């Protein structure tokens, strides 16, 4: 006698696809290693290192803009927004390597 093939209900299919989605999201959305994210205590709260480096980069871009404006280079340099943004990114990356580079 031949056995009937099992008929899957929609709830069984959705539970398997939901479990697969949760498992794939866990792999994609994992954060830093088991040691934790680079952070330091500031006023009793953990302050993430990337935010500190980002603020350092913004300060570097503002300083570059101030120097360019004060020295008169702002009239000679094209694409000042991109230039100051690039300088800010470079300052942020250097700050990251200085404080958190291993």
ZIGIBEL-V948013 format. One record per residue. N is the residue number from 1. SS is DSSP state (alpha for helix, beta for strand, coil for the rest). OMEGA is omega in whole degrees, 0 to 359 (NA if undefined). Layout:
BEGIN
{{N | SS | OMEGA} {N | SS | OMEGA}}
END
This chain:
BEGIN
{{1 | coil | 181} {2 | coil | 179} {3 | coil | 178} {4 | coil | 176} {5 | coil | 181} {6 | coil | 178} {7 | coil | 181} {8 | coil | 177} {9 | coil | 182} {10 | alpha | 179} {11 | alpha | 177} {12 | alpha | 179} {13 | alpha | 182} {14 | alpha | 179} {15 | alpha | 178} {16 | alpha | 179} {17 | alpha | 177} {18 | alpha | 179} {19 | alpha | 178} {20 | alpha | 179} {21 | alpha | 179} {22 | alpha | 180} {23 | alpha | 180} {24 | alpha | 177} {25 | alpha | 178} {26 | alpha | 178} {27 | alpha | 184} {28 | alpha | 187} {29 | coil | 177} {30 | coil | 183} {31 | coil | 185} {32 | coil | 183} {33 | coil | 182} {34 | coil | 179} {35 | coil | 178} {36 | coil | 181} {37 | coil | 177} {38 | coil | 180} {39 | beta | 178} {40 | beta | 183} {41 | beta | 179} {42 | beta | 182} {43 | coil | 176} {44 | coil | 180} {45 | beta | 178} {46 | beta | 182} {47 | beta | 184} {48 | beta | 182} {49 | alpha | 181} {50 | alpha | 179} {51 | alpha | 177} {52 | alpha | 180} {53 | alpha | 176} {54 | alpha | 177} {55 | alpha | 175} {56 | alpha | 177} {57 | alpha | 177} {58 | alpha | 177} {59 | alpha | 177} {60 | alpha | 178} {61 | alpha | 177} {62 | alpha | 179} {63 | alpha | 179} {64 | alpha | 178} {65 | alpha | 178} {66 | alpha | 179} {67 | alpha | 180} {68 | alpha | 180} {69 | alpha | 181} {70 | alpha | 182} {71 | alpha | 181} {72 | coil | 179} {73 | alpha | 183} {74 | alpha | 178} {75 | alpha | 182} {76 | coil | 186} {77 | coil | 175} {78 | coil | 176} {79 | coil | 185} {80 | alpha | 178} {81 | alpha | 180} {82 | alpha | 180} {83 | alpha | 180} {84 | alpha | 176} {85 | alpha | 178} {86 | alpha | 178} {87 | alpha | 177} {88 | alpha | 178} {89 | alpha | 179} {90 | alpha | 179} {91 | alpha | 180} {92 | alpha | 180} {93 | alpha | 177} {94 | alpha | 177} {95 | alpha | 179} {96 | alpha | 181} {97 | alpha | 179} {98 | alpha | 186} {99 | alpha | 187} {100 | alpha | 179} {101 | coil | 183} {102 | coil | NA}}
END
